[in-house]
Amino acid sequence: MEKPLRILAVCGMGVGTSMILKTQAEKALKALETKANVELADISTAKGLAIHADIVVTSDELAERIGEINTPVVKVSNFMDLEGMIAGLRAAISEIEN
């Protein structure tokens, strides 16, 4: 069985926005038929946790604050745009596989 991806949903405080990101990411992953565990994180701990994640999902503004990491980052501008989340995760998954 294929190991599930580890996805990190990052927001400023690790509570509200990251929960929306997590929910949208889980819907997108279901549409992509991809198994993954989506974890929540605040921006202050995200950089340390990101090195162990396969993909990071966050807002455009916070992506810059995470800094230089080797993990693909899906930047989300509209948290309710499921199609955008699907496209972003599809591209990140493709990057990991290649």
DRENNUKE-522577 format. One line per field, with one value per residue (C-alpha): residue in three letters; x, y, z. Coordinates in steps of 0.02 Angstrom, whole numbers, plus 50000, padded with zeros to 5 digits. Layout:
% residues N
type <- (ala, ...)
xx <- (X, ...)
yy <- (Y, ...)
zz <- (Z, ...)
***
This chain:
% residues 98
type <- (met, glu, lys, pro, leu, arg, ile, leu, ala, val, cys, gly, met, gly, val, gly, thr, ser, met, ile, leu, lys, thr, gln, ala, glu, lys, ala, leu, lys, ala, leu, glu, thr, lys, ala, asn, val, glu, leu, ala, asp, ile, ser, thr, ala, lys, gly, leu, ala, ile, his, ala, asp, ile, val, val, thr, ser, asp, glu, leu, ala, glu, arg, ile, gly, glu, ile, asn, thr, pro, val, val, lys, val, ser, asn, phe, met, asp, leu, glu, gly, met, ile, ala, gly, leu, arg, ala, ala, ile, ser, glu, ile, glu, asn)
xx <- (50000, 50063, 50114, 49997, 50069, 50100, 50026, 50048, 49910, 49986, 49905, 49956, 49896, 49870, 49684, 49552, 49623, 49724, 49564, 49484, 49640, 49637, 49455, 49481, 49640, 49550, 49410, 49539, 49636, 49477, 49443, 49623, 49603, 49761, 49788, 49861, 49864, 49835, 49907, 49884, 50025, 50052, 50180, 50307, 50324, 50290, 50470, 50528, 50381, 50389, 50551, 50456, 50304, 50280, 50179, 50139, 49974, 49962, 49910, 50009, 50065, 50126, 50219, 50356, 50372, 50404, 50564, 50669, 50619, 50634, 50452, 50328, 50216, 50038, 49996, 49810, 49733, 49549, 49523, 49352, 49414, 49412, 49464, 49616, 49661, 49644, 49757, 49886, 49893, 49897, 50050, 50136, 50103, 50171, 50328, 50355, 50332, 50457)
yy <- (50000, 50172, 50282, 50433, 50605, 50720, 50891, 51042, 51175, 51337, 51496, 51637, 51559, 51377, 51379, 51459, 51481, 51321, 51225, 51296, 51251, 51076, 51050, 51113, 51011, 50853, 50884, 50913, 50757, 50654, 50723, 50679, 50506, 50536, 50476, 50604, 50661, 50848, 50928, 51104, 51224, 51406, 51509, 51508, 51319, 51292, 51303, 51168, 51055, 51088, 50990, 50833, 50869, 50820, 50977, 51141, 51231, 51414, 51589, 51695, 51811, 51675, 51576, 51708, 51699, 51512, 51548, 51437, 51256, 51107, 51059, 51110, 51253, 51273, 51459, 51492, 51663, 51611, 51483, 51434, 51399, 51209, 51201, 51309, 51194, 51042, 51121, 51174, 51003, 50914, 51018, 50988, 50800, 50796, 50889, 50760, 50613, 50680)
zz <- (50000, 49954, 50100, 50124, 50089, 50236, 50203, 50317, 50319, 50385, 50448, 50565, 50727, 50675, 50713, 50599, 50426, 50433, 50472, 50314, 50215, 50289, 50243, 50065, 50045, 50102, 49975, 49839, 49885, 49878, 49703, 49655, 49734, 49836, 50014, 50134, 50314, 50329, 50486, 50554, 50600, 50644, 50549, 50690, 50689, 50504, 50443, 50563, 50523, 50335, 50315, 50367, 50258, 50077, 50035, 50124, 50092, 50147, 50098, 49975, 50116, 50234, 50100, 50100, 50290, 50286, 50192, 50081, 50099, 49982, 50009, 49873, 49932, 49869, 49883, 49907, 49876, 49885, 50023, 49955, 49777, 49773, 49590, 49630, 49775, 49662, 49531, 49660, 49742, 49573, 49525, 49692, 49685, 49508, 49568, 49705, 49586, 49459)
***
